[in-house]
């Protein structure tokens, strides 16, 4: 069953395909009356090349969103090995205020320590990380990208604890052998607070520090910020998309 969001996405895709088809048909129809120098054929080829490039950039944007959402599901279920495979060999991870961890094996060990050195959730454990509000910006050559997301977190242990969490990501991605991978993951912890009283009555439970005291990072955190109730706005990787701030070359995509 299609949800309104899926239906709207399908309709947008159909409209784009229809518009592209009309553009190609119009150009093909006029090709029968080509100038002697073949200029109409050159124009046709240019338009086809442009449509192919636009279609590829749309596919790349969708694949990056799928990658990030897969990250969220693996994180939810504490599937650390599957999660690690989403990264490049020289990727970096910065989670809250734990510092920077570099390279796949260091990332794998860091993730296992986040999960108490156990793969999979314990009985009665909840660990939900919703990946929301994507803004994806592709590079001009389509081989790298940046993405801003927002995580909404519900975590805890049955009859022991329940926490709310929230915060944005500013990530980077690269395309290797036709496959998109995460090259830089940076999550900024806005809050992690008890369910009872939530952020209105509680300070952050861990000040954004998870395992770094026992598992030191390779480098300090790159942004100097504190923990709730202190606030911090991570810099946006994209320009304001309205008016004079409109990116002219890059492709920036929102929800979809």
C-alpha positions as CSV (number, residue, x, y, z in Angstrom):
1,X,0.0,0.0,0.0
2,X,1.4,3.4,-1.0
3,X,1.7,6.1,1.6
4,X,1.0,9.7,0.6
5,X,4.8,10.4,0.8
6,X,5.6,7.4,-1.5
7,X,2.8,8.4,-3.9
8,X,4.1,12.0,-4.0
9,X,7.6,10.7,-4.8
10,X,6.3,8.5,-7.6
11,X,4.3,11.3,-9.1
12,X,7.3,13.6,-9.1
13,X,9.4,10.9,-10.8
14,X,6.7,10.3,-13.4
15,X,6.4,14.0,-14.1
16,X,10.2,14.2,-14.6
17,X,10.2,11.2,-16.9
18,X,7.3,12.7,-18.9
19,X,9.1,16.1,-19.2
20,X,12.3,14.4,-20.3
21,X,10.4,12.3,-22.8
22,X,8.6,15.3,-24.3
23,X,12.0,17.1,-24.6
24,X,13.6,14.2,-26.4
25,X,10.6,13.6,-28.6
26,X,10.5,17.3,-29.7
27,X,14.2,17.2,-30.5
28,X,14.0,13.9,-32.4
29,X,11.0,15.2,-34.4
30,X,13.1,18.2,-35.5
31,X,16.1,16.1,-36.4
32,X,14.4,15.1,-39.6
33,X,14.9,18.7,-40.8
34,X,18.6,18.9,-39.9
35,X,20.7,21.6,-41.2
36,X,23.3,20.5,-43.7
37,X,26.0,21.0,-41.2
38,X,24.3,18.6,-38.7
39,X,23.8,21.2,-36.0
40,X,20.5,19.7,-35.0
41,X,22.1,16.4,-34.4
42,X,24.7,18.0,-32.2
43,X,21.9,19.7,-30.3
44,X,20.1,16.4,-29.9
45,X,23.2,14.7,-28.5
46,X,23.8,17.5,-26.1
47,X,20.3,17.3,-24.7
48,X,20.5,13.5,-24.4
49,X,23.8,13.8,-22.5
50,X,22.3,16.4,-20.2
51,X,19.3,14.1,-19.5
52,X,21.6,11.2,-18.8
53,X,23.7,13.3,-16.4
54,X,20.6,14.5,-14.5
55,X,19.2,11.0,-14.2
56,X,22.5,9.7,-12.8
57,X,22.7,12.5,-10.2
58,X,19.1,11.5,-9.1
59,X,20.2,7.9,-8.8
60,X,23.3,8.9,-6.8
61,X,21.2,11.0,-4.4
62,X,18.8,8.1,-3.9
63,X,21.6,5.6,-3.3
64,X,23.2,7.9,-0.7
65,X,19.9,8.2,1.2
66,X,19.5,4.4,1.1
67,X,23.1,4.1,2.5
68,X,22.4,6.5,5.4
69,X,19.1,4.8,6.2
70,X,20.8,1.4,6.2
71,X,23.3,2.9,8.7
72,X,20.4,3.8,10.9
73,X,18.9,0.3,10.8
74,X,22.2,-1.4,11.6
75,X,22.8,1.0,14.4
76,X,19.4,0.3,15.8
77,X,20.1,-3.4,16.0
78,X,23.8,-3.2,17.1
79,X,24.9,-4.9,14.0
80,X,28.4,-3.5,14.2
81,X,30.1,-5.6,11.5
82,X,27.5,-4.7,8.9
83,X,27.6,-1.1,10.0
84,X,31.4,-1.0,9.6
85,X,31.2,-2.2,6.0
86,X,29.3,1.0,5.1
87,X,32.6,3.0,5.6
88,X,35.6,3.5,3.4
89,X,38.9,2.0,4.6
90,X,40.2,5.4,5.7
91,X,36.9,6.8,7.0
92,X,36.6,8.9,10.1
93,X,33.9,8.8,12.8
94,X,33.2,11.4,15.4
95,X,30.3,10.6,17.7
96,X,29.2,13.4,20.0
97,X,32.2,14.5,22.1
98,X,34.2,11.2,22.0
99,X,36.8,12.5,19.6
100,X,37.8,11.2,16.1
101,X,38.5,7.6,15.2
102,X,40.2,6.9,11.9
103,X,40.2,3.7,9.8
104,X,37.8,0.8,9.4
105,X,39.2,-1.4,12.2
106,X,39.3,1.5,14.7
107,X,35.7,2.3,13.8
108,X,34.7,-1.3,14.2
109,X,36.3,-1.5,17.7
110,X,34.7,1.8,18.7
111,X,31.3,0.6,17.6
112,X,31.6,-2.6,19.6
113,X,32.6,-0.7,22.7
114,X,29.5,1.5,22.2
115,X,27.6,-1.8,22.4
116,X,29.3,-3.2,25.5
117,X,31.5,-5.4,23.3
118,X,28.4,-7.4,22.2
119,X,26.9,-7.7,18.8
120,X,23.1,-7.5,18.8
121,X,20.7,-6.0,21.4
122,X,20.2,-7.4,24.9
123,X,16.8,-8.7,26.0
124,X,14.6,-5.7,26.8
125,X,17.0,-3.2,25.1
126,X,15.7,-0.4,22.8
127,X,18.1,1.5,20.6
128,X,16.1,3.4,17.9
129,X,17.9,6.0,15.7
130,X,15.6,7.6,13.1
131,X,17.5,9.1,10.2
132,X,15.5,12.3,9.2
133,X,15.6,15.5,7.2
134,X,18.2,14.7,4.6
135,X,19.9,17.4,2.5
136,X,22.3,15.8,0.1
137,X,24.8,17.9,-2.0
138,X,26.6,16.1,-4.8
139,X,30.0,17.3,-6.1
140,X,30.2,18.5,-9.7
141,X,31.9,15.3,-10.8
142,X,29.4,13.1,-9.0
143,X,32.0,11.1,-7.2
144,X,31.6,12.6,-3.7
145,X,28.9,14.2,-1.7
146,X,27.9,15.8,1.6
147,X,24.8,15.2,3.7
148,X,23.1,16.7,6.6
149,X,20.7,14.5,8.6
150,X,19.0,14.6,12.0
151,X,18.8,11.7,14.4
152,X,15.9,11.2,16.7
153,X,16.8,8.6,19.4
154,X,14.8,6.4,21.8
155,X,17.0,4.2,23.8
156,X,16.9,2.4,27.1
157,X,16.6,-0.9,29.0
158,X,13.3,-2.4,30.2
159,X,12.5,-1.5,33.8
160,X,15.8,0.2,34.2
161,X,16.1,3.3,32.0
162,X,14.6,5.3,29.2
163,X,16.3,8.1,27.3
164,X,15.5,10.6,24.6
165,X,18.2,11.7,22.2
166,X,18.6,14.1,19.3
167,X,21.2,15.7,17.1
168,X,22.3,16.5,13.5
169,X,24.8,14.7,11.3
170,X,27.2,16.4,8.9
171,X,28.6,13.5,6.8
172,X,30.7,13.0,3.7
173,X,30.4,10.2,1.1
174,X,32.5,8.9,-1.8
175,X,31.7,6.6,-4.7
176,X,34.1,3.7,-5.0
177,X,33.8,1.3,-7.9
178,X,30.2,2.4,-8.4
179,X,29.2,2.0,-4.8
180,X,28.6,4.8,-2.3
181,X,30.3,4.6,1.1
182,X,30.6,6.9,4.1
183,X,34.0,8.6,4.3
184,X,33.3,10.9,7.2
185,X,30.6,10.6,9.8
186,X,30.1,13.4,12.3
187,X,27.2,13.3,14.8
188,X,26.5,16.2,17.1
189,X,24.7,15.3,20.3
190,X,22.1,18.0,21.1
191,X,20.6,16.1,24.0
192,X,20.6,12.7,25.6
193,X,18.2,13.0,28.6
194,X,16.0,10.8,30.8
195,X,12.5,10.1,29.5
196,X,11.0,11.4,32.8
197,X,11.2,15.1,32.7
198,X,13.1,15.0,29.4
199,X,15.1,18.0,28.3
200,X,13.0,20.5,30.3
201,X,14.1,19.2,33.7
202,X,17.4,17.3,33.0
203,X,20.9,18.0,31.9
204,X,22.6,15.7,29.4
205,X,23.3,12.3,31.0
206,X,26.8,11.7,29.6
207,X,27.9,15.2,28.3
208,X,28.4,13.5,24.9
209,X,31.2,11.2,26.3
210,X,30.7,7.5,25.6
211,X,33.8,5.3,25.5
212,X,36.7,7.7,24.9
213,X,38.0,7.6,28.5
214,X,38.7,3.9,28.2
215,X,39.3,3.9,24.4
216,X,41.2,7.1,23.5
217,X,40.5,8.6,20.1
218,X,43.1,9.1,17.3
219,X,42.5,12.8,17.4
220,X,40.5,15.3,19.6
221,X,37.0,16.3,18.5
222,X,37.2,18.8,15.6
223,X,34.5,21.1,17.0
224,X,34.7,22.6,20.4
225,X,31.2,22.4,21.9
226,X,29.7,21.4,25.2
227,X,26.6,19.5,26.3
228,X,23.0,20.3,27.0
229,X,21.7,22.7,28.3
230,X,24.6,24.4,26.3
231,X,23.6,24.7,22.7
232,X,25.7,24.5,19.5
233,X,24.8,25.0,15.8
234,X,27.0,22.8,13.6
235,X,27.9,24.7,10.4
236,X,25.8,23.8,7.4
237,X,27.7,22.3,4.4
238,X,25.2,23.9,2.0
239,X,24.3,27.5,1.1
240,X,20.8,28.9,1.7
241,X,18.9,27.5,-1.3
242,X,16.8,30.6,-2.0
243,X,17.6,33.7,-4.1
244,X,21.3,34.7,-4.4
245,X,22.4,31.8,-2.3
246,X,21.2,29.2,-4.8
247,X,24.0,26.8,-5.6
248,X,24.8,27.1,-9.4
249,X,26.8,23.9,-10.1
250,X,26.1,21.4,-7.3
251,X,22.9,19.4,-6.9
252,X,21.3,19.6,-3.5
253,X,18.4,17.3,-2.7
254,X,16.0,17.3,0.3
255,X,13.6,14.7,1.5
256,X,12.6,12.0,-0.9
